[in-house]
């Protein structure tokens, strides 16, 4: 079994406007109760939500999907990082 590097995907809830281009690129993204992009909690190793952000940690081979979702976001509201990297704005 291959061990995958852990990475995080963060949605800046202040920047997100519910365009949902991310949902088309990565099925782990879902519409949350506020009409913004969030994550399927069953797909993430961990999930942390604040008023400003929602961050999911993954350890799988789907980082490319997350990066495509981030690139498709017209509002640059999504950031993909190696797990443990210092938090910076998406």
N, C-alpha and C positions, 0 to 999 in steps of 0.2 A: 504494500500500500504506500502510495506517495504522500509525503507530508508537504502541505502547501504553506507558503508564507502567509502570515496574518496581515490583513490590511483593513483600514477603516474607510467608510464612505460617510461623508457628512453633508447634510442638507442645511443650508442657511435659510431658516424659516422666514427671516425678514426679507430676503431677496427672492424667495420662491413666490411665484404668482399663479401656480396651478396650471401651467402650460402643459405639463405631463409628457414632454418629449422623452423623458427618462423612462417612463413606463413601457414605451415601445421598444426601447433598447435593452432593458433589463427587467425581467419579470419579478425580481425581488422588490422593486419599487411598487408602492401602492398609494392610493389616495387616502390621506388620513381624515379624521373626523372634522378637521378645520378646512378641508378642501385643498390641502397642500401635499407635496410629495413626502412620503414616509417610506417605511420598510415593512415587509412581511416579517413579523417577529419570529416566525417558525424557521425562516431562512437564515437568520443571523445567529452567530455564536453569542453575541451580546448586543443589547440595544440600550442607548441612553438618550433621553429626551429632556431638553430644557425649553424655556420659552423661545430662545433664539435659535437653537439647533436640534437636530436629531442625528445621532451617529450610530451606525451599525458596524460591528466588527465581524469579519468573515475570515475563514481559513479554508479556501476552496480554489478551484482552478478557473474562477469566473471573474477575475479582476478586469480582464479585457472588456467584459460586458459593462461593468461599472464605469470604466473609463470612457466607453462609448456613450453611456448615458450622461456622464458629466460633460462630454464634448457637445452633445446634442442640446444641452440646456441653454436656451438663448439668454438667460439671465445670469449665467455663471454662478448658480446657486449650489453647485455640487462639487465637492473636493474628494479626491481619492488619495490616500497616503498609506505608507507602510505603518503598521500598528506600532505605536510607541513614538512616532515622530511628534515633534512639538506641534501644538495646535496653531494654525495660522488661518486667516480668513480664506474661504473658498474662492 
